Amino acid sequence: MTPHMSGKPDDDAPYRSGELALPVARMRQAGHHAVDLVVERLQNVADEPPHAAAGPAELETLLHEPLPEQGSDLISLLERLAQDVLPLGIRFDHPRCFAFVPTTGNYPAALADLLSAAFLSVPGAWLVGSGPTRIELTTIAWLRELLGLPDGWGGLFVSGGSLANLTALAAARDHHLAGDLAGARLYCSTQAHPSIARAAHLLGLDRAQLTALEPDRAQRLDPRALTARIEADRVAGLRPFAVVATLGTTSTGAIDPLAELTAICRRHRMWLHIDGAHGAALALTSRGSHLREALGRADSLTIDPHKWLFQPYEAGCVLVRAPELLKNTFGMARHHLDAGYLHPAQAQGDEINLDDYGPQQSRGLRALKLWLSLKTFGAAAFRRAVDHGLRLADHAAARINDHPELVLVTGPGVGILTFRYRPPGTATTDPQALDRLQHTISRTVCATGQAMILTTRVQGRIVLRMCTINPATTPTDIDTALDLVLQAGRTQLPM
Ligand SMILES: Cc1ncc(COP(=O)(O)O)c(C=O)c1O
């Protein structure tokens, strides 16, 4: 038996032309099949439960297999992925999936990912991808317009909010600290996203150098507490350099007081970064238009199109008031390794090398999905879709407020609300039993396969949490989910 037939590696055999390609007819057939699978999924998402899971042992049996030394049929592989593998997880586009910050994706965006992968689009150096670079620059300009940011703001697409926060804070560090981290202090509230702490760590700040302040009762960064802390730190000889304000905290959707925080940062010559990964999209709507001025006065902003702009993963964006500061941090030329091979790719004249503005050199054309979906559906449809999420949250809040067994705790602000089930009559008021009850309700609702509602913690107490930003969700879906909460709460009684 030859090594080839035994399935063992045959390193000595020469590459046979076409071994890593498919015949044209087969490519078309597999491509059509993939599109059929995608369309089927989009059509049927509401008929399936919002969450499907399998345990590690089951999945190991199903998916842990030896390196496939020989190839197999592509269409069968696509089938298997679509049937057995990719559906396992949260279906964020399910109309009754209210978990975390769901994105829905959209069909043109999925095609954009296919195209940019097939065309090997790299908006890195102009030489490498001038068309892709121009698409990204145009998409950034559209985002600027959608958010009402002044001319001059710029930035780039990154994998998501975590990398956007890291990228902005790297520029803030370099701009304010000039290479000396001693005594540096970065501020946020305890409600900021964990990616802020991760960014601080990656940027070389130790735990004491990130000050996370307790929020006020509305879960917002308290400007008075912040001022007091900055002033005390200055007196102690420390170097406050940046504040992170969150526009739409992940847990409760709180909006930190942006105008006051801007004033504090201006007074103390500090950088204001706004993490609007989820909530910045609110500025697209007339209800959120008051935020636009505050956004434009910040130094940097995170927005995640893979949240409330309905894009598939990965699509994050970092925008800064002075884009040249990104270049100061990331520009290839500032580093001193021998990169002679990059000279041919240096930007000439008014060419722009976007890889000078962020941490990646080879970068995918993430902007294309937003570009293609904005062109296909129009910005007006996006604005209406964001507003729809706000109306759904209003509807949920009204139903909760109207019901004696439900208590609204926070929201509905940026399409996120938290609430509790409160047992009627003589049932327990023991806080810990009530906390356990909320957990049990969440698990019971999820187990019905009808809706997905998870929990969070507000002021030390467990609450149910819904994020209502899916354009396919209807008020009836909200009612159904809340009915499931009531049923689950009642069946747990008496405690
Ligand atoms: C406010 C906020 N910032 C940052 C992030 C991190 O974004 P990503 O998961 O895209 O890295 C999230 C994610 O939910 C978020 O809600």
The ligand as an ORCA input file, in Angstrom:
! r2SCAN-3c Opt
* xyz 0 1
  C     -20.185     48.750     25.929
  C     -19.375     47.646     25.300
  N     -18.083     47.850     25.032
  C     -17.307     46.895     24.476
  C     -17.825     45.668     24.165
  C     -16.933     44.611     23.554
  O     -17.252     44.434     22.232
  P     -16.736     43.159     21.386
  O     -17.402     41.984     22.007
  O     -17.200     43.477     20.026
  O     -15.265     43.109     21.508
  C     -19.172     45.401     24.426
  C     -19.752     44.076     24.125
  O     -20.871     43.774     24.458
  C     -19.979     46.413     25.000
  O     -21.282     46.227     25.264
*
